[in-house]
Amino acid sequence: MLFRSKSEDVREKISVAEQLLATLAHLPTTSFDRILYGRPIVVFEIVAREDGKIVCYAGSERRFIDHLEKQICALYPEAQVSQAPEYTVFERGDTVRAGRLGLKAKQHLPIATYRELEVDPMQVLTGALAKIQKRDAAVIQFVCRPTKGKVRRQGKEAARKTVRGEQSDVGTKETLSSVRGFTANERQREKAEGKKAQLTPRAEERVELVETKQAQQQFDVNIRIGVAAREPEEAERVFNAIIGAFAQYDVPDLNGLTVRRSQRPRGLVRDLIWRVPREHTANTLSTAELASLFHFPLPTTETPTIVWRGAKVVSSPPDLPREGVLLGDNIYRGIETPIYLASDDRRR
């Protein structure tokens, strides 16, 4: 009998989020809408509220809300989706710390994903938020738009040239000839012979990871962090704890995430509140990378302050009476069904 490890079960559950993101990369839209409104926007947020609870939010433009809800319900049959009221973690008089995260190296180089990590990466992120004091608040925000494809082309080209020996590494444009000091005749001879570069096992693995990223659907993602606390020291402590949680995504010889504190914090806070996409500060991430940064909490997530679904809501049976005394409405996934008690049933 074969037994599955806990990490394998976690990876399988996180892969559902990757499937969700792949569907959201192709939201139903027309060429005219793309010209008029731009690329579709999907937003994910992890929020530590003032009451000490942690909540996950997903949202989009009004024209895609119904589609987003249906996709979540289809892939997470046990989930309960409800419309959340508008909110902000910032209040007048709070000490605010805000920053954005960016990739350390070139956009086509991957970060660590749930496939390589031993534990659920969201466990670390929510664990950092769980240490916040009541009456303080924090948010980790991901504003996502389908990528234009430029980074995918760059990644494929870098992998191809590295394998062929036309450049020394997937992360640089430096050619092997400049590194080795080849003469013109030697370069011509190697080109004529069509020899491939002799890559080390790790270099081959790096090329494979780059190719894997380019083979997936990709998003341009603005990653923002906001903290609002009563005391400056507490705001700084929580902000640094959240930043430290992103260190798990670092791959030393490939890529990672680093914080960039804004020189204009008011502008960053405004973008965070209004969920504004900014192309010049966006990071190109694959569905596997984005699913590692955000996915809905798993049953194995041990953070105690996460808000879970209460009583399960089910749909009404199809053979209920259509007349009689109205008891109320069954609301299931946005569909309201009146529930009647028939006259014969009342007599019993």
C-alpha positions as CSV (number, residue, x, y, z in Angstrom):
1,M,0.0,0.0,0.0
2,L,1.3,3.5,-1.0
3,F,0.9,6.4,1.4
4,R,0.9,10.0,0.4
5,S,3.0,12.5,2.4
6,K,1.4,15.6,4.0
7,S,3.5,17.8,1.7
8,E,2.1,16.0,-1.4
9,D,-1.5,16.5,-0.2
10,V,-0.7,20.2,0.4
11,R,0.8,20.6,-3.1
12,E,-2.3,18.9,-4.7
13,K,-4.6,21.3,-2.9
14,I,-2.6,24.4,-3.9
15,S,-2.6,23.3,-7.5
16,V,-6.4,24.0,-7.5
17,A,-5.5,27.7,-7.1
18,E,-3.1,27.4,-10.0
19,Q,-6.0,26.0,-12.1
20,L,-8.2,28.9,-11.0
21,L,-5.6,31.4,-12.0
22,A,-5.2,29.8,-15.4
23,T,-8.9,30.3,-16.1
24,L,-8.7,33.9,-14.9
25,A,-5.9,34.6,-17.4
26,H,-8.6,34.4,-20.1
27,L,-11.5,36.4,-18.8
28,P,-14.3,36.8,-21.4
29,T,-13.7,40.1,-23.1
30,T,-13.7,41.6,-26.6
31,S,-11.1,43.5,-28.5
32,F,-13.1,46.7,-28.1
33,D,-13.3,46.3,-24.3
34,R,-9.5,45.7,-24.2
35,I,-9.0,49.0,-26.1
36,L,-11.5,50.9,-24.0
37,Y,-10.8,49.4,-20.5
38,G,-7.4,47.8,-20.9
39,R,-6.5,44.4,-19.7
40,P,-8.8,42.8,-17.1
41,I,-7.9,43.2,-13.5
42,V,-8.2,40.6,-10.7
43,V,-7.3,41.4,-7.1
44,F,-6.5,39.1,-4.2
45,E,-5.9,40.3,-0.6
46,I,-5.0,38.9,2.7
47,V,-6.3,41.2,5.4
48,A,-5.6,41.2,9.2
49,R,-8.6,43.2,10.5
50,E,-8.8,45.3,13.6
51,D,-10.7,42.6,15.4
52,G,-7.7,40.3,15.1
53,K,-9.2,38.1,12.4
54,I,-7.6,37.2,9.1
55,V,-9.7,37.3,5.9
56,C,-9.0,36.5,2.3
57,Y,-10.6,38.5,-0.5
58,A,-10.9,38.0,-4.2
59,G,-12.3,40.7,-6.5
60,S,-12.5,41.9,-10.1
61,E,-14.2,44.5,-12.2
62,R,-18.0,44.5,-12.1
63,R,-18.3,42.9,-15.6
64,F,-16.3,39.8,-14.4
65,I,-17.6,39.4,-10.8
66,D,-20.2,36.7,-11.8
67,H,-17.6,34.8,-13.8
68,L,-15.1,35.0,-10.9
69,E,-17.7,33.7,-8.4
70,K,-18.6,30.8,-10.7
71,Q,-15.0,29.7,-11.2
72,I,-14.4,29.8,-7.4
73,C,-17.5,27.7,-6.7
74,A,-16.6,25.3,-9.5
75,L,-13.1,24.6,-8.2
76,Y,-13.9,24.9,-4.5
77,P,-17.3,23.1,-4.1
78,E,-17.2,23.5,-0.3
79,A,-16.5,27.2,-0.4
80,Q,-19.1,29.9,0.4
81,V,-18.7,33.1,-1.6
82,S,-20.3,36.2,-0.2
83,Q,-20.1,39.9,-1.2
84,A,-17.9,41.8,1.2
85,P,-18.5,45.5,2.2
86,E,-16.0,48.1,1.1
87,Y,-13.3,48.5,3.7
88,T,-9.9,50.1,4.5
89,V,-7.3,49.2,7.0
90,F,-6.2,52.8,7.4
91,E,-7.8,55.1,9.9
92,R,-7.0,58.8,10.8
93,G,-4.3,59.0,13.4
94,D,-2.7,55.6,12.7
95,T,1.0,55.1,12.0
96,V,1.2,53.8,8.5
97,R,4.0,51.7,6.9
98,A,3.7,50.8,3.2
99,G,5.9,49.2,0.6
100,R,5.8,47.2,-2.6
101,L,7.6,44.0,-3.5
102,G,9.6,43.6,-6.7
103,L,11.7,40.8,-8.2
104,K,15.4,41.0,-7.4
105,A,16.5,39.8,-10.9
106,K,15.2,39.7,-14.4
107,Q,11.5,39.1,-14.9
108,H,11.8,35.8,-16.7
109,L,13.7,34.2,-13.9
110,P,11.4,32.2,-11.5
111,I,11.1,32.4,-7.7
112,A,10.5,29.4,-5.5
113,T,7.0,27.9,-5.7
114,Y,4.9,25.5,-3.7
115,R,6.3,22.7,-5.8
116,E,9.8,23.2,-4.3
117,L,8.8,24.3,-0.8
118,E,8.2,21.8,1.9
119,V,5.4,23.6,3.7
120,D,2.4,25.7,2.6
121,P,3.9,29.1,1.9
122,M,0.6,30.8,2.9
123,Q,1.1,29.4,6.4
124,V,4.1,31.6,6.8
125,L,2.4,34.7,5.4
126,T,-0.7,34.3,7.6
127,G,1.5,33.5,10.6
128,A,3.2,36.9,10.2
129,L,-0.2,38.6,10.1
130,A,-1.5,36.6,13.1
131,K,1.0,38.4,15.4
132,I,-0.7,41.8,14.9
133,Q,-2.3,43.4,17.9
134,K,-6.0,44.1,18.1
135,R,-7.1,47.5,16.9
136,D,-4.1,47.4,14.4
137,A,-4.6,46.2,10.8
138,A,-2.5,45.1,7.8
139,V,-3.1,44.0,4.2
140,I,-1.1,42.1,1.6
141,Q,-2.4,42.9,-1.8
142,F,-1.9,41.4,-5.3
143,V,-3.3,43.3,-8.3
144,C,-3.1,41.1,-11.3
145,R,-3.5,41.5,-15.0
146,P,-2.8,39.0,-17.8
147,T,0.7,39.7,-19.2
148,K,1.4,41.0,-22.7
149,G,3.9,38.2,-23.4
150,K,7.1,40.2,-23.7
151,V,8.7,38.5,-20.7
152,R,7.7,35.0,-22.0
153,R,9.6,35.7,-25.3
154,Q,12.6,36.9,-23.3
155,G,12.6,33.8,-21.2
156,K,12.3,31.4,-24.1
157,E,15.1,33.2,-25.9
158,A,17.4,33.1,-22.9
159,A,16.8,29.4,-22.4
160,R,17.4,28.7,-26.0
161,K,20.6,30.7,-26.2
162,T,22.0,29.1,-23.0
163,V,21.4,25.6,-24.3
164,R,23.0,26.4,-27.6
165,G,26.0,28.0,-25.9
166,E,25.2,31.5,-27.3
167,Q,25.1,33.0,-23.9
168,S,26.7,32.0,-20.6
169,D,23.6,31.9,-18.4
170,V,19.8,32.2,-18.4
171,G,20.1,35.3,-16.3
172,T,22.6,37.3,-18.4
173,K,23.1,38.4,-22.0
174,E,26.8,37.9,-21.8
175,T,27.9,35.5,-24.6
176,L,30.2,32.5,-24.0
177,S,32.7,33.9,-26.4
178,S,33.2,37.0,-24.3
179,V,33.6,34.9,-21.2
180,R,36.0,32.4,-22.7
181,G,37.9,34.9,-24.9
182,F,37.3,32.9,-28.1
183,T,38.9,34.1,-31.3
184,A,36.8,34.7,-34.4
185,N,38.0,31.5,-36.0
186,E,37.2,29.5,-32.9
187,R,33.7,31.0,-32.8
188,Q,33.1,30.2,-36.4
189,R,34.3,26.7,-36.0
190,E,32.0,26.0,-33.0
191,K,29.1,27.5,-34.8
192,A,29.8,25.4,-37.9
193,E,30.0,22.2,-35.9
194,G,26.7,23.1,-34.1
195,K,28.0,22.1,-30.7
196,K,25.8,22.6,-27.7
197,A,27.1,24.2,-24.5
198,Q,28.3,21.8,-21.8
199,L,26.0,22.8,-18.9
200,T,26.4,21.7,-15.3
201,P,23.5,19.8,-13.8
202,R,22.4,22.9,-11.9
203,A,22.6,25.0,-15.0
204,E,20.4,22.5,-16.8
205,E,18.0,22.7,-13.9
206,R,17.9,26.5,-14.0
207,V,17.1,26.4,-17.7
208,E,14.4,23.9,-17.1
209,L,12.8,26.1,-14.4
210,V,12.9,29.1,-16.7
211,E,11.2,27.1,-19.5
212,T,8.6,25.8,-17.0
213,K,7.7,29.4,-16.0
214,Q,7.4,30.5,-19.7
215,A,5.1,27.5,-20.5
216,Q,2.5,28.6,-17.9
217,Q,0.0,31.4,-18.0
218,Q,1.5,34.6,-16.7
219,F,0.3,37.8,-14.9
220,D,1.7,41.2,-14.3
221,V,1.3,41.6,-10.5
222,N,1.6,44.6,-8.3
223,I,2.4,43.3,-4.8
224,R,1.8,45.8,-2.0
225,I,1.9,45.7,1.8
226,G,0.2,48.2,4.1
227,V,0.2,48.3,7.9
228,A,-1.8,50.6,10.2
229,A,-0.9,50.6,13.9
230,R,-1.4,52.9,16.9
231,E,2.3,52.9,17.8
232,P,5.2,53.6,15.4
233,E,7.3,50.7,16.9
234,E,4.4,48.2,16.4
235,A,3.8,49.3,12.8
236,E,7.5,48.8,12.0
237,R,7.6,45.4,13.7
238,V,4.6,44.1,11.9
239,F,5.8,45.5,8.5
240,N,9.2,43.8,9.0
241,A,7.6,40.5,10.0
242,I,5.5,40.5,6.8
243,I,8.6,41.3,4.7
244,G,10.5,38.5,6.3
245,A,7.8,36.0,5.4
246,F,8.6,36.6,1.7
247,A,12.2,35.4,2.1
248,Q,10.9,31.9,1.6
249,Y,10.4,32.5,-2.1
250,D,14.1,33.3,-2.7
251,V,16.2,31.1,-5.0
252,P,19.8,32.4,-4.6
253,D,20.9,31.7,-8.1
254,L,17.7,32.6,-9.8
255,N,15.3,35.2,-8.3
256,G,13.5,36.4,-5.2
257,L,11.4,39.2,-3.9
258,T,12.7,42.4,-2.2
259,V,10.8,45.3,-0.6
260,R,11.0,48.8,-2.1
261,R,9.8,51.5,0.3
262,S,8.1,54.2,-1.6
263,Q,9.5,57.7,-1.6
264,R,5.9,58.9,-1.9
265,P,4.0,56.8,0.7
266,R,0.8,58.7,0.1
267,G,0.7,57.7,-3.5
268,L,1.4,54.1,-2.6
269,V,-1.3,54.0,0.0
270,R,-3.7,55.6,-2.5
271,D,-2.9,52.9,-5.1
272,L,-3.4,50.2,-2.4
273,I,-6.8,51.6,-1.3
274,W,-8.1,51.9,-4.9
275,R,-6.3,48.8,-6.1
276,V,-4.6,50.6,-9.0
277,P,-2.4,48.5,-11.4
278,R,0.9,50.1,-12.2
279,E,2.7,48.6,-15.1
280,H,6.2,50.1,-14.3
281,T,6.3,48.4,-10.9
282,A,4.5,45.1,-11.8
283,N,6.2,41.7,-11.5
284,T,5.6,39.1,-14.2
285,L,4.7,35.9,-12.4
286,S,3.5,32.5,-13.6
287,T,0.3,30.8,-12.2
288,A,2.5,28.5,-10.1
289,E,4.3,31.5,-8.6
290,L,1.2,33.5,-8.0
291,A,-0.6,30.5,-6.5
292,S,2.3,30.2,-4.1
293,L,1.9,33.8,-3.0
294,F,-1.8,33.6,-2.7
295,H,-4.3,30.8,-2.4
296,F,-7.4,30.3,-0.3
297,P,-6.6,28.8,3.2
298,L,-6.3,25.0,3.3
299,P,-7.7,22.7,5.9
300,T,-4.1,22.1,7.0
301,T,-3.5,25.9,7.6
302,E,-2.9,26.2,11.3
303,T,-3.2,29.9,11.7
304,P,-5.8,30.2,14.5
305,T,-7.2,33.7,13.6
306,I,-8.3,32.9,10.0
307,V,-12.0,33.3,9.5
308,W,-13.5,30.0,8.3
309,R,-16.9,29.3,6.9
310,G,-19.6,28.7,9.5
311,A,-22.6,26.4,8.9
312,K,-22.7,24.9,5.5
313,V,-25.2,26.4,3.1
314,V,-26.9,24.0,0.6
315,S,-29.2,24.4,-2.3
316,S,-32.9,23.8,-2.0
317,P,-34.3,20.4,-3.3
318,P,-35.9,20.7,-6.7
319,D,-39.2,19.1,-5.7
320,L,-40.3,21.6,-3.0
321,P,-43.9,23.0,-3.1
322,R,-44.5,26.0,-5.3
323,E,-47.3,27.5,-3.2
324,G,-48.5,27.6,0.4
325,V,-47.1,29.6,3.4
326,L,-43.9,31.4,2.5
327,L,-41.3,30.5,5.1
328,G,-38.4,32.4,3.6
329,D,-35.8,32.3,0.8
330,N,-32.9,29.9,0.2
331,I,-30.0,31.9,-1.0
332,Y,-27.3,29.7,-2.6
333,R,-24.5,31.1,-4.7
334,G,-26.5,34.2,-5.5
335,I,-29.7,32.3,-6.5
336,E,-32.8,33.0,-4.3
337,T,-35.4,30.3,-4.1
338,P,-38.6,30.8,-2.1
339,I,-39.4,28.1,0.4
340,Y,-43.1,27.3,0.9
341,L,-45.0,25.1,3.3
342,A,-47.9,23.4,1.5
343,S,-51.4,23.2,3.1
344,D,-51.3,19.4,3.3
345,D,-48.0,19.6,5.2
346,R,-49.5,22.2,7.7
347,R,-52.3,19.8,8.5
348,R,-49.8,17.2,9.6
